[in-house]
């Protein structure tokens, strides 16, 4: 449903695009393939976001003077350089050199919005060490060393269909030996398809501790394949996994060690804490400004025009 904010119309297509962005970001962050039961909630967020953008843009137009052409030139050139040049910039944005005036107008108002937002925090005092430490303690989840595990594993390549049972039976025998107390590392060196294993680790962008690719060293979630990590992180230290498969073949994992997640020392992350603190304070200022602008605004929801 379109919105009109102080006479400026926000078409439904823009709201729907914002809705799609919010929904996809939430699904990616939560790991849920579909959150359709929350569509009304996400559309509400989309309308709020679009309303806030229009209000901030309107405020910037009235409170921040038009910028000098030289400042716009420098900002536009910086963006082009970040894209690798003018041709790459136009290719990435779907524009042409004929669109330059429109690009400059959009960039100019965006810069004014940023200056308006910067002005909201201009008089804020610098954070004290006490306030930074309090923020750190309240947001420890932002400053954690992630859980890490160290694992060794045995890989047998996925053979032709008629040979798979034999490979499976071989791995089952190896697992039984490990469960009976045999040294897993010795079994791995004897039976693992070492060259392929090392190639797998290299393909995953993970450095192994040895040339044989059996000892994977310490790694955190998001380093290896999901199928592999799901099994590895479910194990107790010293445990040998059941036989499982990935696109690379059949696996056995021995969990060697585990380091629990723990907060990084404050002094080690002081700069990050300061950045996060200032970012949160900036966001709070923006929200306060938007709420203030809303009290002075005329905001209407209108029925879409019939096709």
NUMITOR-275593 format. One line per 4 residues: number of its first residue (from 1); their letters; for each residue x, y, z of N, C-alpha, C. Coordinates in steps of 0.1 Angstrom, whole numbers, plus 5000, padded with zeros to 4 digits. Layout:
residues N
NUM> A> X:Y:Z:X:Y:Z:X:Y:Z; ... .
end
This chain:
residues 307
1> XXXX> 5009:4988:5000:5000:5000:5000:5009:5012:5000; 5008:5021:4990:5016:5033:4989:5015:5042:5002; 5025:5050:5004:5025:5060:5015:5027:5074:5009; 5022:5084:5016:5025:5098:5013:5030:5104:5025 .
5> XXXX> 5042:5109:5024:5049:5115:5036:5052:5130:5033; 5044:5139:5040:5045:5153:5037:5044:5156:5022; 5034:5149:5016:5031:5152:5002:5040:5144:4992; 5050:5137:4997:5059:5129:4988:5055:5114:4988 .
9> XXXX> 5052:5109:4976:5046:5096:4975:5057:5085:4975; 5055:5075:4983:5064:5063:4982:5056:5052:4976; 5060:5048:4964:5052:5038:4956:5054:5024:4963; 5043:5016:4961:5043:5003:4967:5055:4994:4962 .
13> XXXX> 5059:4997:4950:5071:4989:4945:5083:4990:4953; 5085:5003:4958:5097:5005:4967:5096:4999:4980; 5083:4999:4986:5081:4993:4998:5083:4977:4997; 5078:4972:4986:5079:4957:4984:5094:4953:4982 .
17> XXXX> 5102:4962:4976:5116:4959:4975:5123:4959:4988; 5119:4968:4996:5125:4969:5010:5120:4957:5018; 5108:4953:5016:5103:4941:5023:5111:4929:5019; 5113:4927:5006:5121:4916:5001:5135:4916:5007 .
21> XXXX> 5141:4927:5008:5155:4928:5014:5155:4924:5028; 5145:4929:5036:5144:4926:5050:5142:4911:5052; 5133:4906:5045:5129:4891:5046:5141:4883:5043; 5148:4886:5032:5160:4877:5028:5171:4878:5038 .
25> XXXX> 5173:4890:5044:5184:4892:5054:5180:4884:5066; 5168:4884:5070:5164:4877:5082:5165:4862:5080; 5161:4857:5068:5162:4843:5065:5177:4839:5065; 5185:4847:5059:5200:4844:5059:5206:4843:5073 .
29> XXXX> 5202:4853:5081:5207:4853:5095:5202:4842:5104; 5190:4838:5102:5184:4828:5111:5185:4814:5105; 5189:4813:5092:5190:4799:5087:5177:4793:5083; 5166:4801:5083:5153:4796:5079:5151:4798:5065 .
33> XXXX> 5146:4788:5058:5144:4789:5043:5132:4798:5040; 5122:4799:5049:5110:4807:5046:5105:4811:5060; 5102:4824:5061:5096:4830:5072:5083:4837:5068; 5075:4830:5060:5063:4836:5054:5053:4840:5065 .
37> XXXX> 5053:4834:5077:5043:4837:5087:5046:4851:5093; 5058:4857:5090:5061:4870:5095:5061:4881:5084; 5055:4878:5073:5054:4888:5062:5048:4901:5066; 5037:4900:5074:5031:4913:5078:5040:4921:5087 .
41> XXXX> 5048:4914:5096:5057:4921:5104:5068:4928:5096; 5074:4920:5086:5084:4925:5077:5079:4937:5069; 5067:4936:5064:5062:4947:5056:5060:4960:5065; 5057:4958:5078:5056:4969:5087:5070:4976:5088 .
45> XXXX> 5080:4967:5090:5094:4972:5090:5098:4980:5078; 5093:4974:5066:5097:4981:5053:5090:4995:5053; 5077:4996:5057:5071:5009:5056:5078:5019:5066; 5082:5014:5078:5089:5022:5087:5102:5027:5081 .
49> XXXX> 5109:5018:5075:5122:5022:5070:5121:5032:5058; 5111:5030:5049:5110:5039:5038:5105:5053:5043; 5096:5053:5053:5092:5065:5059:5103:5073:5065; 5112:5065:5073:5123:5072:5079:5133:5078:5069 .
53> XXXX> 5135:5070:5058:5144:5076:5047:5139:5089:5041; 5126:5089:5039:5120:5101:5033:5121:5112:5042; 5117:5110:5055:5118:5121:5065:5132:5126:5067; 5142:5117:5067:5156:5122:5068:5160:5130:5056 .
57> XXXX> 5156:5125:5044:5160:5132:5032:5153:5146:5031; 5141:5147:5035:5134:5160:5036:5141:5169:5046; 5144:5164:5057:5151:5172:5067:5165:5177:5062; 5172:5168:5055:5185:5172:5050:5184:5183:5039 .
61> XXXX> 5173:5182:5031:5171:5192:5021:5169:5206:5027; 5162:5207:5038:5159:5219:5044:5169:5225:5054; 5177:5215:5059:5187:5220:5070:5201:5219:5066; 5204:5213:5055:5218:5212:5050:5219:5219:5037 .
65> XXXX> 5228:5229:5035:5229:5236:5023:5234:5227:5012; 5231:5231:4999:5235:5223:4988:5251:5223:4988; 5256:5212:4984:5271:5210:4985:5278:5216:4973; 5290:5220:4974:5298:5225:4963:5300:5214:4953 .
69> XXXX> 5301:5218:4940:5303:5208:4929:5316:5200:4931; 5326:5207:4936:5339:5200:4938:5338:5188:4948; 5330:5190:4958:5328:5179:4968:5320:5168:4962; 5311:5171:4954:5303:5160:4947:5312:5153:4937 .
73> XXXX> 5321:5161:4930:5331:5155:4920:5340:5145:4927; 5345:5149:4939:5354:5140:4946:5347:5128:4951; 5335:5129:4956:5328:5117:4961:5324:5108:4950; 5320:5113:4939:5317:5104:4927:5329:5097:4922 .
77> XXXX> 5340:5104:4921:5353:5098:4917:5357:5087:4926; 5355:5089:4939:5359:5079:4949:5351:5066:4947; 5338:5068:4944:5329:5056:4942:5333:5049:4929; 5336:5056:4919:5341:5050:4906:5354:5043:4908 .
81> XXXX> 5363:5049:4916:5376:5042:4918:5374:5029:4926; 5364:5029:4936:5362:5017:4944:5356:5006:4935; 5349:5010:4924:5344:4999:4915:5354:4995:4904; 5366:5002:4904:5376:4998:4895:5377:5007:4882 .
85> XXXX> 5369:5018:4883:5369:5027:4871:5355:5030:4867; 5354:5040:4858:5341:5045:4853:5333:5034:4846; 5339:5026:4838:5332:5016:4830:5326:5005:4840; 5335:5001:4849:5330:4991:4859:5319:4996:4868 .
89> XXXX> 5320:5009:4871:5310:5016:4879:5296:5015:4872; 5296:5019:4859:5283:5019:4852:5278:5005:4850; 5287:4996:4848:5283:4982:4846:5276:4977:4859; 5282:4980:4870:5277:4975:4883:5264:4981:4887 .
93> XXXX> 5262:4994:4883:5250:5001:4887:5239:5001:4876; 5242:4996:4865:5232:4996:4854:5230:5009:4849; 5240:5018:4849:5238:5032:4844:5247:5034:4832; 5246:5046:4826:5254:5050:4814:5260:5064:4817 .
97> XXXX> 5270:5068:4810:5274:5082:4812:5263:5092:4810; 5253:5089:4802:5242:5098:4800:5234:5101:4813; 5236:5092:4823:5228:5093:4835:5236:5101:4846; 5247:5107:4842:5256:5113:4851:5249:5124:4860 .
101> XXXX> 5240:5132:4854:5234:5143:4861:5225:5137:4872; 5217:5126:4869:5209:5120:4878:5217:5114:4890; 5228:5107:4886:5237:5101:4896:5242:5112:4905; 5246:5123:4900:5252:5134:4908:5241:5139:4918 .
105> XXXX> 5229:5141:4913:5218:5146:4921:5215:5136:4933; 5215:5123:4930:5212:5113:4940:5224:5114:4950; 5236:5114:4945:5248:5114:4954:5248:5127:4963; 5244:5138:4957:5244:5151:4965:5235:5150:4976 .
109> XXXX> 5223:5145:4974:5213:5145:4985:5217:5134:4995; 5223:5123:4991:5228:5113:5000:5239:5118:5009; 5247:5127:5003:5258:5133:5011:5252:5143:5022; 5242:5150:5018:5235:5159:5027:5228:5152:5038 .
113> XXXX> 5222:5140:5035:5216:5132:5045:5227:5127:5055; 5238:5123:5050:5249:5119:5059:5254:5130:5068; 5255:5142:5062:5259:5154:5070:5248:5157:5081; 5236:5156:5077:5225:5158:5087:5226:5148:5098 .
117> XXXX> 5228:5136:5095:5230:5125:5105:5242:5128:5114; 5253:5132:5108:5265:5135:5115:5263:5147:5125; 5254:5156:5121:5252:5168:5129:5244:5164:5142; 5237:5152:5141:5229:5148:5153:5238:5144:5165 .
121> XXXX> 5250:5139:5161:5260:5135:5171:5272:5144:5173; 5271:5156:5167:5283:5165:5167:5286:5169:5181; 5277:5172:5189:5279:5177:5202:5280:5166:5213; 5280:5154:5209:5280:5143:5219:5294:5142:5225 .
125> XXXX> 5295:5140:5238:5309:5139:5244:5315:5126:5241; 5328:5126:5241:5336:5114:5238:5333:5104:5249; 5332:5091:5245:5329:5081:5255:5340:5079:5265; 5336:5077:5278:5346:5075:5288:5350:5060:5289 .
129> XXXX> 5361:5058:5295:5365:5044:5297:5354:5036:5305; 5348:5042:5314:5338:5036:5322:5326:5032:5314; 5322:5041:5305:5310:5038:5296:5314:5027:5286; 5326:5027:5281:5330:5017:5272:5331:5003:5279 .
133> XXXX> 5335:5002:5291:5336:4990:5298:5322:4985:5301; 5313:4994:5304:5299:4990:5307:5293:4984:5294; 5295:4991:5283:5290:4986:5270:5295:4972:5267; 5308:4971:5269:5315:4958:5267:5308:4947:5275 .
137> XXXX> 5306:4949:5288:5300:4939:5297:5286:4936:5293; 5279:4946:5287:5265:4944:5283:5263:4937:5270; 5274:4937:5262:5274:4931:5249:5285:4921:5246; 5287:4913:5256:5299:4903:5255:5298:4894:5242 .
141> XXXX> 5285:4892:5238:5284:4883:5226:5290:4889:5214; 5292:4902:5213:5299:4909:5202:5314:4907:5202; 5319:4903:5213:5334:4903:5215:5339:4890:5219; 5334:4879:5213:5338:4866:5217:5348:4860:5208 .
145> XXXX> 5357:4852:5214:5365:4842:5206:5356:4830:5204; 5353:4826:5192:5344:4815:5190:5349:4801:5195; 5340:4792:5197:5343:4779:5200:5352:4773:5189; 5362:4766:5193:5371:4759:5183:5373:4744:5187 .
149> XXXX> 5374:4736:5177:5377:4722:5180:5389:4718:5171; 5396:4707:5176:5407:4701:5168:5403:4687:5165; 5404:4683:5153:5399:4670:5148:5409:4664:5139; 5409:4650:5139:5416:4642:5129:5405:4634:5122 .
153> XXXX> 5407:4630:5110:5397:4622:5104:5403:4613:5093; 5395:4603:5090:5398:4594:5079:5388:4596:5068; 5393:4596:5056:5385:4597:5044:5387:4586:5034; 5377:4580:5030:5378:4570:5019:5369:4575:5007 .
157> XXXX> 5376:4576:4996:5369:4581:4984:5356:4574:4981; 5346:4581:4976:5334:4574:4972:5337:4566:4959; 5336:4552:4960:5339:4544:4949:5327:4541:4940; 5329:4533:4930:5318:4529:4922:5308:4522:4930 .
161> XXXX> 5295:4522:4926:5284:4517:4934:5287:4503:4939; 5292:4494:4930:5294:4480:4934:5305:4478:4944; 5313:4489:4947:5324:4487:4957:5321:4495:4970; 5310:4502:4970:5307:4510:4982:5306:4502:4995 .
165> XXXX> 5299:4491:4994:5297:4483:5006:5310:4478:5012; 5320:4475:5003:5333:4470:5008:5340:4481:5015; 5339:4494:5010:5346:4505:5016:5339:4508:5029; 5326:4507:5030:5319:4510:5042:5322:4499:5053 .
169> XXXX> 5323:4487:5049:5327:4476:5058:5341:4478:5063; 5350:4483:5055:5364:4486:5059:5364:4497:5070; 5356:4508:5067:5356:4519:5077:5349:4514:5090; 5339:4505:5089:5333:4500:5101:5343:4493:5110 .
173> XXXX> 5351:4485:5103:5362:4477:5110:5372:4487:5116; 5376:4497:5109:5385:4507:5114:5379:4514:5127; 5367:4518:5126:5360:4524:5137:5360:4515:5149; 5357:4502:5147:5356:4493:5158:5370:4492:5165 .
177> XXXX> 5381:4492:5157:5394:4492:5162:5397:4504:5171; 5392:4516:5166:5395:4528:5173:5387:4528:5186; 5374:4523:5186:5366:4522:5198:5372:4512:5208; 5380:4502:5203:5386:4493:5212:5399:4498:5217 .
181> XXXX> 5403:4510:5214:5415:4516:5220:5427:4518:5210; 5426:4514:5197:5437:4516:5188:5439:4531:5186; 5451:4535:5183:5455:4549:5181:5448:4553:5168; 5439:4563:5169:5432:4568:5157:5442:4574:5146 .
185> XXXX> 5452:4581:5151:5462:4587:5142:5469:4577:5134; 5473:4566:5140:5480:4555:5133:5470:4548:5123; 5458:4546:5127:5448:4541:5118:5446:4550:5106; 5445:4563:5108:5443:4573:5098:5455:4573:5088 .
189> XXXX> 5467:4572:5093:5479:4572:5084:5479:4560:5076; 5474:4549:5081:5474:4536:5074:5463:4535:5063; 5451:4541:5067:5439:4538:5058:5434:4550:5051; 5436:4562:5055:5430:4573:5049:5435:4576:5035 .
193> XXXX> 5427:4580:5026:5431:4585:5013:5437:4598:5014; 5450:4599:5018:5456:4611:5023:5457:4622:5012; 5461:4619:5000:5462:4629:4990:5449:4636:4988; 5438:4628:4986:5425:4634:4984:5421:4643:4996 .
197> XXXX> 5424:4638:5008:5420:4645:5020:5427:4659:5020; 5440:4659:5017:5447:4672:5017:5441:4681:5006; 5437:4675:4995:5431:4683:4984:5418:4689:4989; 5410:4681:4997:5398:4686:5002:5400:4698:5011 .
201> XXXX> 5409:4696:5020:5412:4707:5030:5416:4720:5023; 5425:4718:5012:5429:4730:5005:5417:4736:4997; 5408:4728:4992:5397:4733:4985:5388:4741:4994; 5387:4737:5007:5379:4744:5017:5386:4756:5022 .
205> XXXX> 5398:4759:5018:5406:4770:5023:5411:4769:5037; 5413:4756:5041:5417:4754:5055:5431:4748:5055; 5440:4753:5063:5453:4748:5064:5454:4736:5074; 5459:4725:5070:5461:4714:5079:5474:4715:5086 .
209> XXXX> 5475:4708:5097:5487:4708:5105:5498:4699:5100; 5494:4690:5091:5504:4680:5085:5502:4679:5070; 5512:4673:5064:5511:4672:5049:5501:4661:5045; 5497:4652:5054:5488:4642:5050:5473:4646:5051 .
213> XXXX> 5470:4657:5056:5457:4662:5057:5448:4655:5067; 5454:4647:5076:5446:4639:5085:5443:4648:5098; 5453:4655:5103:5450:4664:5114:5446:4677:5109; 5434:4681:5112:5428:4694:5106:5432:4706:5115 .
217> XXXX> 5438:4703:5126:5441:4714:5135:5429:4720:5142; 5430:4732:5148:5419:4739:5154:5411:4746:5143; 5398:4745:5143:5390:4753:5134:5376:4757:5141; 5370:4767:5136:5357:4772:5141:5346:4769:5131 .
221> XXXX> 5334:4771:5135:5323:4769:5126:5324:4779:5114; 5320:4773:5103:5320:4781:5091:5333:4780:5083; 5342:4771:5088:5355:4768:5081:5354:4757:5071; 5347:4746:5074:5346:4735:5066:5332:4733:5061 .
225> XXXX> 5329:4722:5054:5316:4719:5049:5306:4717:5061; 5293:4721:5059:5283:4720:5069:5281:4706:5073; 5281:4696:5064:5279:4682:5067:5290:4677:5077; 5303:4682:5074:5314:4678:5083:5313:4684:5096 .
229> XXXX> 5310:4697:5097:5310:4704:5109:5299:4700:5118; 5287:4697:5112:5276:4692:5121:5280:4680:5129; 5287:4671:5123:5292:4659:5130:5303:4662:5140; 5313:4670:5135:5325:4673:5143:5321:4680:5156 .
233> XXXX> 5313:4690:5155:5310:4698:5167:5300:4691:5176; 5294:4680:5172:5285:4672:5181:5293:4662:5189; 5305:4660:5187:5313:4650:5194:5319:4655:5207; 5321:4646:5216:5328:4649:5229:5343:4647:5226 .
237> XXXX> 5352:4653:5233:5366:4651:5232:5369:4636:5234; 5377:4631:5225:5381:4617:5225:5371:4608:5218; 5360:4613:5214:5350:4604:5207:5353:4602:5193; 5349:4591:5187:5350:4588:5173:5336:4588:5167 .
241> XXXX> 5334:4595:5156:5321:4596:5150:5316:4584:5144; 5303:4583:5141:5298:4572:5132:5303:4575:5118; 5302:4566:5109:5306:4568:5095:5295:4577:5089; 5300:4587:5081:5291:4596:5074:5297:4599:5061 .
245> XXXX> 5288:4605:5052:5293:4608:5039:5292:4623:5036; 5300:4628:5027:5300:4641:5021:5302:4639:5006; 5302:4649:4998:5305:4648:4984:5319:4642:4982; 5328:4642:4992:5342:4637:4990:5343:4622:4993 .
249> XXXX> 5333:4617:5000:5334:4603:5003:5329:4599:5017; 5334:4588:5022:5331:4584:5036:5341:4589:5046; 5336:4593:5058:5344:4599:5068:5343:4592:5082; 5353:4593:5089:5353:4591:5104:5361:4602:5110 .
253> XXXX> 5356:4608:5121:5362:4619:5128:5366:4615:5142; 5377:4619:5146:5381:4617:5160:5383:4631:5166; 5375:4635:5176:5377:4648:5182:5388:4648:5192; 5398:4656:5189:5410:4656:5197:5409:4666:5209 .
257> XXXX> 5404:4678:5206:5404:4688:5217:5393:4698:5213; 5388:4706:5223:5378:4716:5222:5382:4728:5231; 5381:4740:5225:5383:4752:5232:5370:4760:5232; 5364:4762:5244:5351:4768:5245:5351:4783:5241 .
261> XXXX> 5340:4788:5236:5339:4802:5233:5341:4810:5246; 5348:4822:5245:5351:4830:5256:5352:4844:5252; 5349:4854:5260:5350:4868:5256:5365:4872:5255; 5368:4880:5245:5381:4886:5244:5383:4896:5255 .
265> XXXX> 5396:4897:5260:5398:4907:5270:5395:4921:5265; 5390:4930:5274:5386:4943:5270:5397:4951:5263; 5409:4951:5269:5420:4958:5263:5423:4954:5249; 5420:4941:5246:5423:4936:5233:5413:4941:5222 .
269> XXXX> 5401:4944:5227:5391:4948:5217:5386:4962:5220; 5393:4970:5227:5389:4984:5231:5385:4992:5219; 5393:4992:5208:5389:4999:5196:5376:4995:5190; 5374:4981:5189:5361:4976:5184:5350:4980:5193 .
273> XXXX> 5352:4980:5206:5341:4984:5216:5337:4998:5213; 5347:5007:5211:5345:5021:5209:5337:5023:5196; 5340:5016:5185:5333:5017:5173:5319:5012:5174; 5317:5001:5181:5303:4996:5183:5295:5005:5192 .
277> XXXX> 5301:5011:5202:5294:5020:5211:5290:5032:5203; 5299:5038:5195:5295:5050:5188:5285:5047:5177; 5285:5035:5171:5276:5032:5161:5262:5030:5168; 5261:5024:5179:5248:5023:5186:5243:5036:5190 .
281> XXXX> 5252:5045:5195:5247:5058:5199:5242:5066:5187; 5249:5065:5176:5245:5071:5163:5231:5066:5159; 5229:5053:5160:5216:5048:5156:5205:5053:5165; 5208:5054:5178:5198:5059:5187:5194:5073:5184 .
285> XXXX> 5204:5081:5180:5202:5095:5176:5193:5096:5164; 5196:5087:5154:5188:5087:5142:5173:5083:5145; 5171:5073:5153:5158:5069:5157:5151:5080:5164; 5158:5087:5173:5151:5098:5180:5147:5109:5171 .
289> XXXX> 5156:5112:5161:5154:5123:5151:5142:5119:5143; 5141:5106:5138:5130:5102:5130:5117:5103:5138; 5117:5099:5150:5104:5100:5158:5100:5114:5160; 5110:5123:5162:5107:5138:5163:5101:5143:5150 .
293> XXXX> 5107:5138:5138:5102:5143:5125:5088:5138:5123; 5085:5126:5128:5072:5120:5126:5061:5128:5133; 5064:5134:5144:5054:5141:5152:5051:5154:5144; 5059:5158:5135:5057:5171:5128:5052:5168:5113 .
297> XXXX> 5051:5155:5110:5049:5151:5096:5034:5147:5094; 5030:5148:5081:5017:5142:5077:5020:5130:5069; 5016:5118:5075:5019:5105:5069:5005:5098:5066; 5003:5095:5053:4991:5088:5049:4993:5075:5042 .
301> XXXX> 4985:5066:5044:4985:5053:5036:4973:5055:5026; 4976:5052:5014:4966:5054:5003:4964:5041:4996; 4952:5039:4991:4949:5027:4983:4956:5028:4970; 4962:5016:4965:4969:5016:4952:4959:5019:4941 .
305> XXX> 4964:5026:4931:4955:5029:4919:4952:5016:4912; 4939:5015:4908:4935:5003:4901:4942:5001:4888; 4944:4988:4884:4951:4985:4871:4943:4990:4859 .
end
